[in-house]
Amino acid sequence: LVVEDTFAISGRGLIVAPDVDLGDQRQRHLKVELRRPDGTTAHAEALAQVPFVNPPRLTERPRHVLLFTRLAKTDVPIGTELWIADEP
């Protein structure tokens, strides 16, 4: 996915947009490679969660948001490519 926006939530971490379809609703811990627009790369761990929506959208596939607890907005500039490397 290519980062279009980031949202820092106090006490939670950094959420990136857009969300991503991982095929099911389970929460996952992911290893992610960040490929920044300036050519640098980094590795981080993300928590992938399907956000609670009331009422649930039953016709759509669940989409996960990626939450980074150890990164700041400056670590993930707009245009960064996120590649899922592995599930720990």
MIRO-661234 format. One line per 5 residues: number of its first residue (from 0); their letters; for each residue y, z, x of C-alpha. Coordinates in steps of 0.5 Angstrom, whole numbers. Layout:
MIRO-661234
NUM	A	Y/Z/X | ...
END
This chain:
MIRO-661234
0	LVVED	0/0/0 | 7/-1/2 | 12/5/1 | 17/3/-4 | 20/10/-4
5	TFAIS	19/17/-2 | 20/24/-6 | 20/31/-2 | 18/36/-7 | 20/43/-4
10	GRGLI	13/47/-3 | 9/41/-5 | 10/36/0 | 12/29/1 | 10/24/-5
15	VAPDV	10/16/-4 | 11/11/-9 | 8/7/-11 | 1/10/-13 | -6/7/-12
20	DLGDQ	-12/6/-16 | -18/9/-12 | -23/7/-18 | -24/14/-21 | -21/21/-22
25	RQRHL	-23/25/-17 | -18/29/-12 | -19/26/-5 | -17/28/2 | -16/22/6
30	KVELR	-14/20/13 | -9/15/13 | -6/10/18 | 2/9/18 | 4/3/20
35	RPDGT	12/3/20 | 17/-2/20 | 19/-1/27 | 12/-2/30 | 10/5/31
40	TAHAE	4/8/28 | 2/15/26 | -4/18/23 | -4/23/18 | -8/27/12
45	ALAQV	-6/26/5 | -8/29/-2 | -10/24/-7 | -9/26/-14 | -9/23/-21
50	PFVNP	-3/26/-24 | -3/30/-31 | -1/26/-37 | 0/28/-44 | -3/25/-48
55	PRLTE	-7/21/-43 | -7/14/-42 | -14/12/-44 | -13/4/-43 | -11/4/-36
60	RPRHV	-15/6/-30 | -13/12/-27 | -8/12/-21 | -7/17/-15 | -1/19/-12
65	LLFTR	-1/21/-5 | 1/27/-2 | 3/29/5 | 4/36/6 | 6/36/14
70	LAKTD	11/30/13 | 18/29/12 | 22/23/9 | 24/21/16 | 16/20/18
75	VPIGT	15/15/12 | 21/10/12 | 21/5/6 | 17/-1/8 | 11/3/12
80	ELWIA	4/1/11 | -1/6/9 | -8/4/11 | -14/9/8 | -18/10/15
85	DEP	-23/15/12 | -25/21/8 | -26/27/12
END
